[in-house]
Amino acid sequence: MTNTKDTDLAVHAQGLVKTFGAKGSGTVHAVDGIDLQVRRGEVFGVLGPNGAGKTTTLSMLATLLPIDGGSASIFGIDVASHPHQVRQLVGVTGQYASVDENLTATENLYLFGRLLGLTGTAAKRTAGELLERFGLTEAATRQIKDFSGGMRRRLDLAASLIARPPLIFLDEPTTGLDPRTRGQMWDTIRELVNQGATILLTTQYLDEADQLADRIAVIDRGRKVAEGTSEELKSSVGNSTLQLRLTDNSLTSQAAGIVERVLGEAPVLTPEAGGLNIALADANRAGDVLIALRQADLSITAATVQQPTLDEVFLAITGHYSETEEVA
């Protein structure tokens, strides 16, 4: 039942595969051989665009979808062989609230508590504690259909914590929320970690992964394409980034050729904006690039040198921005 070498890991997945559709040309590989190792007590971010396979991966780990290939364990317990035991160890908050809109906040949490085996008294007490913890006490008797998006998301997270699971799956928990409410959710996530929880967070927001995650796996088109801390991922594309914008967009490819000749490495292009993102091992090489472009009579409208961001990491690794929609 328990693999002792996995017990120090909250999540250990090897070669996860999930396909949809008929075999042959109609098969879609939503998840195509992903490996994940999430340590106890950390926030592990899974970063990728819409359709990259993030939710599908999480759903397999949470026993919500069968695993078509590979293996996964939660605290050493095999997901496929012992799904009921795994469900006792995890709390899941999806992209959309799973609460009943016609019930009040208190009634929803009380119902979840009873379904999880709490006595009536314990369920009522737990509901009250969670409403207070998530700042929803004043809305305790309001129907969920009258809640804002942020309130619904906080209530959904509260519901996932009724059983006090050691591992929490958060699937894009702040999608669609305003900046203030996103900040409140971030504070809540940090508080959960401080109290000993392990969190697997999927997100398409680069700043969210940068702010919250101890380590990040970047996935695209069903595959893991990079993994590391935020700083490790940033350093992988250079110590600095030179961002250029040309006066004439049509000359972007010509400028890229000059950059590659000077630095020995091709830049990442954003031709629709007449732009180039150029990774620099040494920020002083920015001058060499600018001189070469001037000698070629290529005019630029803007040039900045800055530390690389996760956005640039994602663009360098995948060839497109994180917000790009992909079919998967």
Contacts in CASP RR format, 6 or more apart in sequence:
PFRMAT RR
TARGET T0000
AUTHOR 0000-0000-0000
METHOD contacts of the structure
MODEL  1
MTNTKDTDLAVHAQGLVKTFGAKGSGTVHAVDGIDLQVRRGEVFGVLGPN
GAGKTTTLSMLATLLPIDGGSASIFGIDVASHPHQVRQLVGVTGQYASVD
ENLTATENLYLFGRLLGLTGTAAKRTAGELLERFGLTEAATRQIKDFSGG
MRRRLDLAASLIARPPLIFLDEPTTGLDPRTRGQMWDTIRELVNQGATIL
LTTQYLDEADQLADRIAVIDRGRKVAEGTSEELKSSVGNSTLQLRLTDNS
LTSQAAGIVERVLGEAPVLTPEAGGLNIALADANRAGDVLIALRQADLSI
TAATVQQPTLDEVFLAITGHYSETEEVA
1 77 0 8 1.000
1 78 0 8 1.000
1 81 0 8 1.000
1 82 0 8 1.000
1 85 0 8 1.000
2 76 0 8 1.000
2 77 0 8 1.000
3 12 0 8 1.000
3 73 0 8 1.000
3 76 0 8 1.000
3 78 0 8 1.000
4 76 0 8 1.000
6 12 0 8 1.000
6 73 0 8 1.000
6 75 0 8 1.000
6 76 0 8 1.000
7 75 0 8 1.000
7 76 0 8 1.000
8 39 0 8 1.000
8 40 0 8 1.000
9 37 0 8 1.000
9 38 0 8 1.000
9 39 0 8 1.000
9 40 0 8 1.000
9 73 0 8 1.000
9 75 0 8 1.000
9 76 0 8 1.000
10 38 0 8 1.000
10 39 0 8 1.000
10 40 0 8 1.000
10 41 0 8 1.000
10 42 0 8 1.000
10 74 0 8 1.000
10 75 0 8 1.000
10 166 0 8 1.000
10 167 0 8 1.000
10 198 0 8 1.000
10 200 0 8 1.000
11 36 0 8 1.000
11 37 0 8 1.000
11 38 0 8 1.000
11 44 0 8 1.000
11 61 0 8 1.000
11 72 0 8 1.000
11 73 0 8 1.000
11 74 0 8 1.000
11 167 0 8 1.000
11 198 0 8 1.000
11 200 0 8 1.000
12 36 0 8 1.000
12 37 0 8 1.000
12 38 0 8 1.000
12 72 0 8 1.000
12 73 0 8 1.000
12 76 0 8 1.000
13 34 0 8 1.000
13 35 0 8 1.000
13 36 0 8 1.000
13 37 0 8 1.000
13 57 0 8 1.000
13 61 0 8 1.000
13 70 0 8 1.000
13 71 0 8 1.000
13 72 0 8 1.000
13 73 0 8 1.000
14 35 0 8 1.000
14 70 0 8 1.000
14 71 0 8 1.000
14 72 0 8 1.000
15 33 0 8 1.000
15 34 0 8 1.000
15 35 0 8 1.000
15 69 0 8 1.000
15 70 0 8 1.000
15 71 0 8 1.000
16 31 0 8 1.000
16 33 0 8 1.000
16 34 0 8 1.000
16 35 0 8 1.000
16 36 0 8 1.000
16 57 0 8 1.000
16 60 0 8 1.000
16 67 0 8 1.000
16 69 0 8 1.000
16 70 0 8 1.000
16 71 0 8 1.000
16 72 0 8 1.000
17 29 0 8 1.000
17 31 0 8 1.000
17 32 0 8 1.000
17 33 0 8 1.000
17 67 0 8 1.000
17 68 0 8 1.000
17 69 0 8 1.000
17 70 0 8 1.000
18 29 0 8 1.000
18 30 0 8 1.000
18 31 0 8 1.000
18 56 0 8 1.000
18 57 0 8 1.000
18 60 0 8 1.000
18 65 0 8 1.000
18 67 0 8 1.000
18 68 0 8 1.000
18 69 0 8 1.000
19 27 0 8 1.000
19 28 0 8 1.000
19 29 0 8 1.000
19 30 0 8 1.000
19 68 0 8 1.000
20 27 0 8 1.000
20 28 0 8 1.000
20 30 0 8 1.000
21 27 0 8 1.000
21 28 0 8 1.000
28 327 0 8 1.000
28 328 0 8 1.000
29 222 0 8 1.000
29 328 0 8 1.000
30 51 0 8 1.000
30 53 0 8 1.000
30 56 0 8 1.000
30 222 0 8 1.000
30 328 0 8 1.000
31 53 0 8 1.000
31 56 0 8 1.000
31 57 0 8 1.000
31 60 0 8 1.000
31 222 0 8 1.000
32 221 0 8 1.000
32 222 0 8 1.000
32 223 0 8 1.000
33 69 0 8 1.000
33 70 0 8 1.000
33 222 0 8 1.000
33 223 0 8 1.000
33 224 0 8 1.000
34 57 0 8 1.000
34 217 0 8 1.000
34 219 0 8 1.000
34 222 0 8 1.000
34 223 0 8 1.000
34 224 0 8 1.000
35 224 0 8 1.000
36 44 0 8 1.000
36 46 0 8 1.000
36 57 0 8 1.000
36 217 0 8 1.000
36 224 0 8 1.000
38 44 0 8 1.000
38 198 0 8 1.000
38 200 0 8 1.000
39 198 0 8 1.000
40 166 0 8 1.000
40 198 0 8 1.000
41 193 0 8 1.000
41 196 0 8 1.000
41 197 0 8 1.000
41 198 0 8 1.000
41 199 0 8 1.000
42 193 0 8 1.000
42 198 0 8 1.000
42 199 0 8 1.000
42 214 0 8 1.000
42 215 0 8 1.000
43 189 0 8 1.000
43 193 0 8 1.000
43 199 0 8 1.000
43 201 0 8 1.000
43 212 0 8 1.000
43 213 0 8 1.000
43 214 0 8 1.000
44 198 0 8 1.000
44 199 0 8 1.000
44 200 0 8 1.000
44 201 0 8 1.000
44 213 0 8 1.000
44 214 0 8 1.000
44 215 0 8 1.000
44 216 0 8 1.000
44 217 0 8 1.000
45 200 0 8 1.000
45 201 0 8 1.000
45 202 0 8 1.000
45 203 0 8 1.000
45 209 0 8 1.000
45 212 0 8 1.000
45 213 0 8 1.000
45 215 0 8 1.000
45 216 0 8 1.000
45 217 0 8 1.000
46 54 0 8 1.000
46 57 0 8 1.000
46 58 0 8 1.000
46 200 0 8 1.000
46 201 0 8 1.000
46 202 0 8 1.000
46 203 0 8 1.000
46 216 0 8 1.000
46 217 0 8 1.000
46 219 0 8 1.000
47 54 0 8 1.000
47 202 0 8 1.000
47 203 0 8 1.000
47 204 0 8 1.000
47 206 0 8 1.000
47 209 0 8 1.000
47 213 0 8 1.000
47 216 0 8 1.000
47 217 0 8 1.000
47 218 0 8 1.000
47 219 0 8 1.000
47 310 0 8 1.000
47 314 0 8 1.000
47 322 0 8 1.000
48 54 0 8 1.000
48 202 0 8 1.000
48 203 0 8 1.000
48 204 0 8 1.000
48 218 0 8 1.000
48 219 0 8 1.000
48 220 0 8 1.000
48 314 0 8 1.000
48 322 0 8 1.000
49 204 0 8 1.000
49 220 0 8 1.000
49 318 0 8 1.000
49 320 0 8 1.000
49 321 0 8 1.000
49 322 0 8 1.000
49 323 0 8 1.000
49 324 0 8 1.000
49 325 0 8 1.000
49 326 0 8 1.000
50 204 0 8 1.000
50 323 0 8 1.000
50 325 0 8 1.000
50 326 0 8 1.000
51 325 0 8 1.000
51 326 0 8 1.000
51 327 0 8 1.000
51 328 0 8 1.000
52 219 0 8 1.000
52 220 0 8 1.000
52 221 0 8 1.000
52 222 0 8 1.000
52 326 0 8 1.000
52 328 0 8 1.000
53 219 0 8 1.000
53 222 0 8 1.000
53 328 0 8 1.000
54 171 0 8 1.000
54 172 0 8 1.000
54 202 0 8 1.000
54 203 0 8 1.000
54 204 0 8 1.000
54 219 0 8 1.000
55 94 0 8 1.000
55 95 0 8 1.000
55 171 0 8 1.000
55 172 0 8 1.000
55 202 0 8 1.000
56 65 0 8 1.000
57 202 0 8 1.000
57 219 0 8 1.000
58 92 0 8 1.000
58 169 0 8 1.000
58 171 0 8 1.000
58 200 0 8 1.000
58 202 0 8 1.000
59 65 0 8 1.000
60 66 0 8 1.000
60 67 0 8 1.000
60 72 0 8 1.000
60 79 0 8 1.000
61 72 0 8 1.000
61 74 0 8 1.000
61 79 0 8 1.000
61 90 0 8 1.000
61 169 0 8 1.000
61 200 0 8 1.000
62 86 0 8 1.000
62 87 0 8 1.000
62 90 0 8 1.000
62 91 0 8 1.000
62 92 0 8 1.000
62 169 0 8 1.000
63 79 0 8 1.000
63 83 0 8 1.000
63 86 0 8 1.000
63 87 0 8 1.000
64 92 0 8 1.000
66 80 0 8 1.000
67 79 0 8 1.000
67 80 0 8 1.000
71 78 0 8 1.000
71 79 0 8 1.000
71 80 0 8 1.000
72 78 0 8 1.000
72 79 0 8 1.000
72 80 0 8 1.000
73 79 0 8 1.000
74 86 0 8 1.000
74 89 0 8 1.000
74 90 0 8 1.000
74 167 0 8 1.000
75 89 0 8 1.000
75 166 0 8 1.000
75 167 0 8 1.000
77 85 0 8 1.000
77 86 0 8 1.000
77 89 0 8 1.000
79 86 0 8 1.000
88 163 0 8 1.000
88 165 0 8 1.000
89 165 0 8 1.000
89 166 0 8 1.000
89 167 0 8 1.000
90 165 0 8 1.000
90 167 0 8 1.000
90 168 0 8 1.000
90 169 0 8 1.000
91 160 0 8 1.000
91 161 0 8 1.000
91 163 0 8 1.000
91 165 0 8 1.000
91 167 0 8 1.000
91 168 0 8 1.000
91 169 0 8 1.000
92 160 0 8 1.000
92 168 0 8 1.000
92 169 0 8 1.000
92 171 0 8 1.000
93 153 0 8 1.000
93 156 0 8 1.000
93 157 0 8 1.000
93 159 0 8 1.000
93 160 0 8 1.000
93 168 0 8 1.000
93 169 0 8 1.000
93 170 0 8 1.000
93 171 0 8 1.000
93 173 0 8 1.000
94 156 0 8 1.000
94 169 0 8 1.000
94 170 0 8 1.000
94 171 0 8 1.000
94 172 0 8 1.000
94 173 0 8 1.000
95 171 0 8 1.000
95 172 0 8 1.000
95 175 0 8 1.000
97 144 0 8 1.000
97 149 0 8 1.000
97 152 0 8 1.000
97 153 0 8 1.000
97 155 0 8 1.000
97 156 0 8 1.000
98 156 0 8 1.000
98 159 0 8 1.000
99 108 0 8 1.000
99 144 0 8 1.000
99 152 0 8 1.000
99 155 0 8 1.000
99 156 0 8 1.000
99 159 0 8 1.000
100 107 0 8 1.000
100 108 0 8 1.000
100 111 0 8 1.000
100 144 0 8 1.000
101 143 0 8 1.000
101 144 0 8 1.000
101 145 0 8 1.000
102 143 0 8 1.000
102 144 0 8 1.000
102 145 0 8 1.000
103 111 0 8 1.000
103 143 0 8 1.000
103 144 0 8 1.000
104 140 0 8 1.000
104 141 0 8 1.000
104 142 0 8 1.000
104 143 0 8 1.000
104 144 0 8 1.000
105 131 0 8 1.000
105 136 0 8 1.000
105 139 0 8 1.000
105 140 0 8 1.000
105 141 0 8 1.000
105 142 0 8 1.000
105 144 0 8 1.000
105 147 0 8 1.000
105 155 0 8 1.000
106 127 0 8 1.000
106 128 0 8 1.000
106 131 0 8 1.000
106 140 0 8 1.000
106 141 0 8 1.000
108 144 0 8 1.000
108 155 0 8 1.000
108 159 0 8 1.000
109 123 0 8 1.000
109 126 0 8 1.000
109 127 0 8 1.000
109 128 0 8 1.000
109 130 0 8 1.000
109 131 0 8 1.000
109 155 0 8 1.000
109 158 0 8 1.000
109 159 0 8 1.000
109 162 0 8 1.000
110 120 0 8 1.000
110 123 0 8 1.000
110 124 0 8 1.000
110 127 0 8 1.000
112 159 0 8 1.000
112 162 0 8 1.000
113 122 0 8 1.000
113 123 0 8 1.000
113 126 0 8 1.000
113 127 0 8 1.000
113 162 0 8 1.000
113 163 0 8 1.000
114 120 0 8 1.000
114 123 0 8 1.000
116 162 0 8 1.000
116 163 0 8 1.000
118 126 0 8 1.000
118 162 0 8 1.000
126 162 0 8 1.000
128 137 0 8 1.000
128 140 0 8 1.000
130 158 0 8 1.000
130 159 0 8 1.000
130 161 0 8 1.000
130 162 0 8 1.000
131 137 0 8 1.000
131 139 0 8 1.000
131 140 0 8 1.000
131 158 0 8 1.000
133 158 0 8 1.000
134 154 0 8 1.000
134 155 0 8 1.000
134 157 0 8 1.000
134 158 0 8 1.000
134 188 0 8 1.000
135 154 0 8 1.000
136 151 0 8 1.000
136 154 0 8 1.000
136 155 0 8 1.000
136 158 0 8 1.000
139 147 0 8 1.000
139 151 0 8 1.000
144 152 0 8 1.000
144 155 0 8 1.000
147 155 0 8 1.000
148 181 0 8 1.000
149 176 0 8 1.000
149 177 0 8 1.000
149 181 0 8 1.000
150 177 0 8 1.000
150 181 0 8 1.000
150 185 0 8 1.000
153 173 0 8 1.000
153 174 0 8 1.000
153 177 0 8 1.000
153 181 0 8 1.000
153 185 0 8 1.000
154 184 0 8 1.000
154 185 0 8 1.000
154 188 0 8 1.000
157 170 0 8 1.000
157 173 0 8 1.000
157 185 0 8 1.000
157 188 0 8 1.000
160 168 0 8 1.000
161 168 0 8 1.000
161 192 0 8 1.000
165 197 0 8 1.000
166 196 0 8 1.000
166 197 0 8 1.000
166 198 0 8 1.000
167 197 0 8 1.000
167 198 0 8 1.000
167 199 0 8 1.000
167 200 0 8 1.000
168 192 0 8 1.000
168 197 0 8 1.000
168 198 0 8 1.000
168 199 0 8 1.000
168 200 0 8 1.000
169 199 0 8 1.000
169 200 0 8 1.000
170 189 0 8 1.000
170 199 0 8 1.000
170 200 0 8 1.000
170 201 0 8 1.000
170 202 0 8 1.000
171 202 0 8 1.000
172 202 0 8 1.000
172 203 0 8 1.000
172 204 0 8 1.000
173 185 0 8 1.000
173 189 0 8 1.000
173 201 0 8 1.000
173 203 0 8 1.000
174 181 0 8 1.000
174 182 0 8 1.000
174 183 0 8 1.000
174 185 0 8 1.000
174 186 0 8 1.000
174 203 0 8 1.000
174 205 0 8 1.000
174 208 0 8 1.000
175 204 0 8 1.000
177 185 0 8 1.000
182 208 0 8 1.000
186 208 0 8 1.000
186 211 0 8 1.000
186 212 0 8 1.000
189 199 0 8 1.000
189 201 0 8 1.000
189 212 0 8 1.000
190 212 0 8 1.000
192 199 0 8 1.000
193 199 0 8 1.000
201 208 0 8 1.000
201 209 0 8 1.000
201 212 0 8 1.000
201 213 0 8 1.000
203 209 0 8 1.000
204 322 0 8 1.000
204 323 0 8 1.000
205 322 0 8 1.000
206 309 0 8 1.000
206 310 0 8 1.000
206 311 0 8 1.000
206 314 0 8 1.000
206 322 0 8 1.000
207 310 0 8 1.000
209 216 0 8 1.000
209 230 0 8 1.000
209 310 0 8 1.000
210 230 0 8 1.000
210 309 0 8 1.000
210 310 0 8 1.000
213 230 0 8 1.000
214 229 0 8 1.000
215 227 0 8 1.000
215 228 0 8 1.000
215 229 0 8 1.000
216 227 0 8 1.000
216 228 0 8 1.000
216 229 0 8 1.000
216 230 0 8 1.000
216 233 0 8 1.000
216 310 0 8 1.000
217 224 0 8 1.000
217 226 0 8 1.000
217 227 0 8 1.000
217 228 0 8 1.000
218 224 0 8 1.000
218 225 0 8 1.000
218 226 0 8 1.000
218 227 0 8 1.000
218 233 0 8 1.000
218 313 0 8 1.000
218 314 0 8 1.000
218 317 0 8 1.000
218 318 0 8 1.000
219 225 0 8 1.000
220 317 0 8 1.000
220 318 0 8 1.000
220 326 0 8 1.000
221 326 0 8 1.000
221 328 0 8 1.000
222 328 0 8 1.000
225 317 0 8 1.000
225 318 0 8 1.000
226 233 0 8 1.000
226 236 0 8 1.000
226 313 0 8 1.000
226 317 0 8 1.000
230 310 0 8 1.000
233 310 0 8 1.000
233 313 0 8 1.000
234 307 0 8 1.000
234 308 0 8 1.000
234 309 0 8 1.000
234 310 0 8 1.000
234 312 0 8 1.000
234 313 0 8 1.000
235 308 0 8 1.000
236 313 0 8 1.000
236 316 0 8 1.000
237 279 0 8 1.000
237 308 0 8 1.000
237 312 0 8 1.000
237 313 0 8 1.000
237 316 0 8 1.000
237 317 0 8 1.000
238 279 0 8 1.000
238 280 0 8 1.000
238 281 0 8 1.000
238 308 0 8 1.000
239 280 0 8 1.000
239 281 0 8 1.000
239 282 0 8 1.000
239 283 0 8 1.000
239 307 0 8 1.000
239 308 0 8 1.000
240 279 0 8 1.000
240 280 0 8 1.000
240 282 0 8 1.000
240 283 0 8 1.000
240 286 0 8 1.000
240 305 0 8 1.000
240 306 0 8 1.000
240 307 0 8 1.000
240 308 0 8 1.000
241 277 0 8 1.000
241 278 0 8 1.000
241 279 0 8 1.000
241 280 0 8 1.000
241 305 0 8 1.000
241 306 0 8 1.000
241 307 0 8 1.000
241 308 0 8 1.000
241 309 0 8 1.000
241 312 0 8 1.000
242 276 0 8 1.000
242 277 0 8 1.000
242 278 0 8 1.000
242 280 0 8 1.000
242 286 0 8 1.000
242 289 0 8 1.000
242 303 0 8 1.000
242 304 0 8 1.000
242 305 0 8 1.000
243 275 0 8 1.000
243 276 0 8 1.000
243 277 0 8 1.000
243 278 0 8 1.000
243 302 0 8 1.000
243 303 0 8 1.000
243 304 0 8 1.000
243 305 0 8 1.000
243 306 0 8 1.000
244 255 0 8 1.000
244 275 0 8 1.000
244 276 0 8 1.000
244 278 0 8 1.000
244 289 0 8 1.000
244 293 0 8 1.000
244 300 0 8 1.000
244 302 0 8 1.000
244 303 0 8 1.000
245 273 0 8 1.000
245 274 0 8 1.000
245 275 0 8 1.000
245 300 0 8 1.000
245 301 0 8 1.000
245 302 0 8 1.000
245 303 0 8 1.000
246 252 0 8 1.000
246 255 0 8 1.000
246 274 0 8 1.000
246 275 0 8 1.000
246 276 0 8 1.000
246 298 0 8 1.000
246 299 0 8 1.000
246 300 0 8 1.000
246 301 0 8 1.000
247 299 0 8 1.000
247 300 0 8 1.000
247 301 0 8 1.000
248 298 0 8 1.000
248 299 0 8 1.000
249 271 0 8 1.000
249 272 0 8 1.000
249 273 0 8 1.000
249 274 0 8 1.000
249 275 0 8 1.000
251 298 0 8 1.000
252 269 0 8 1.000
252 271 0 8 1.000
252 274 0 8 1.000
252 275 0 8 1.000
252 276 0 8 1.000
253 269 0 8 1.000
253 271 0 8 1.000
254 296 0 8 1.000
254 298 0 8 1.000
255 276 0 8 1.000
255 293 0 8 1.000
255 296 0 8 1.000
255 298 0 8 1.000
256 266 0 8 1.000
256 267 0 8 1.000
256 269 0 8 1.000
256 276 0 8 1.000
257 266 0 8 1.000
258 289 0 8 1.000
258 292 0 8 1.000
258 293 0 8 1.000
258 296 0 8 1.000
258 298 0 8 1.000
259 266 0 8 1.000
259 267 0 8 1.000
259 276 0 8 1.000
259 278 0 8 1.000
259 289 0 8 1.000
259 292 0 8 1.000
259 293 0 8 1.000
260 266 0 8 1.000
260 267 0 8 1.000
261 292 0 8 1.000
262 285 0 8 1.000
262 288 0 8 1.000
262 289 0 8 1.000
262 292 0 8 1.000
263 278 0 8 1.000
263 280 0 8 1.000
263 285 0 8 1.000
263 288 0 8 1.000
263 289 0 8 1.000
265 279 0 8 1.000
267 276 0 8 1.000
267 277 0 8 1.000
267 278 0 8 1.000
267 279 0 8 1.000
268 276 0 8 1.000
268 277 0 8 1.000
268 278 0 8 1.000
268 279 0 8 1.000
268 312 0 8 1.000
268 315 0 8 1.000
268 316 0 8 1.000
268 319 0 8 1.000
269 275 0 8 1.000
269 276 0 8 1.000
269 277 0 8 1.000
270 276 0 8 1.000
270 277 0 8 1.000
270 315 0 8 1.000
277 312 0 8 1.000
277 315 0 8 1.000
277 316 0 8 1.000
278 286 0 8 1.000
278 289 0 8 1.000
279 308 0 8 1.000
279 312 0 8 1.000
279 316 0 8 1.000
280 286 0 8 1.000
280 305 0 8 1.000
283 305 0 8 1.000
286 303 0 8 1.000
286 305 0 8 1.000
290 300 0 8 1.000
290 303 0 8 1.000
293 300 0 8 1.000
311 321 0 8 1.000
311 322 0 8 1.000
314 321 0 8 1.000
314 322 0 8 1.000
315 321 0 8 1.000
END
